[in-house]
Amino acid sequence: MNLRMLIALLLMLTLTFSASGFQQSQAEDTPAKESDARITPDEEREARELAARFVKRWEETEDLSPLIDEFFVQDFAERLHYEPQFLFFGEIKEDEKNILESSADLQRHYVAMTNLLRLLIRLQEIYEPLLKAEEGQADLDLNHLLPPGIWAVLRSNPTMRAVMSEELGEESESQTEASGQNTDDKVNPRIIKNLEELRSMTATLEQAVTLLRAHLKTLPRTLSKSEAIVNRQNDTQSSGSENEDPLMPRAHLLYEDLYGYPKGTRVICINIMPFHIDLVRINDRLKVLSLYIQTD
């Protein structure tokens, strides 16, 4: 198994999302009415400044949790139940009200999930230069990218193990056990059926984050893509080339409700690769409404 395949396996964790949810959000990032949704100079300036502060703070804290209070809409936790598909490492049972009504647990899971994604991406960014020189090199074991202890932690959770097994083309243990049962009796092991299962998975993600954060400190420091994007924005602005603008500040009107905000709400979007951020104006200030990994 070569390094490129190993990176693909590593990043499979960043692709196990609800495809319909993310594609929908991508499609919405087009103005409903160009004249109503064109970004203003003041909005663009404020969005760029927010992006710079956000990236700086995320690099400093290595944790999204304090950034929720600093940058997100005040009732973000309560709004998470509107979009359960964005909690995409598992699939929350649609009619499980105890999960959807527990705002604190949803936010804790969202933070753990996003922290793990960011750290996995940082790991990929560190090893990325090796991909260019891959040809002719000996194969590297997966343990050189992600310590076996972290894989063990992730696989210790039944839901996470099912997600990983499916993405790696394996048959999960729960699927094997259910193979002799009637189809109607089978339980999708990726479904989070109750609050206890959500909390268990969140604790697993948090433990993996702690281990991966410590592992990254042992590796060479490289500039992250998000840092590079923010650092380049002044050059882009001075050159006047929109095609070379990595942040791409833009405005659009929601085609349908999002996080409880109604259709027609004005949203400012920016890219902090590989994440997409939606901003809304609250009391004359832009606040983060949503942050998620981009599909493209």
Number of C-alpha atoms within 10 A of each C-alpha: 10 15 22 17 11 19 19 12 15 18 16 15 18 21 15 15 19 16 13 10 14 17 13 12 18 14 9 15 18 16 18 15 11 12 8 12 18 15 18 12 9 8 18 18 12 15 23 18 12 19 22 18 14 20 16 15 16 16 14 9 11 16 20 20 17 14 16 18 12 14 16 19 19 15 12 18 18 17 22 24 21 14 14 21 19 22 21 18 26 22 21 21 15 13 9 13 12 12 24 22 15 15 18 13 17 24 20 17 22 23 22 23 22 22 23 22 21 20 19 22 18 19 23 17 15 17 18 15 10 13 13 9 9 15 11 6 10 10 13 14 12 18 12 10 18 18 13 12 13 20 15 12 17 21 17 13 18 19 25 21 21 23 24 23 15 14 15 12 8 11 13 17 14 17 14 10 10 14 12 10 10 8 9 6 10 14 12 14 19 20 18 23 19 15 19 12 17 22 17 16 24 22 16 19 25 21 17 22 24 13 15 19 19 11 16 16 9 8 11 8 10 12 10 16 15 21 17 13 20 24 12 14 18 13 13 17 12 8 11 11 10 12 8 14 19 18 23 17 21 21 26 23 22 20 18 14 13 17 15 14 16 13 12 15 16 20 23 26 24 22 22 25 18 15 16 18 22 22 23 21 16 11 7 7 12 20 22 24 23 19 18 18 20 18 14 6
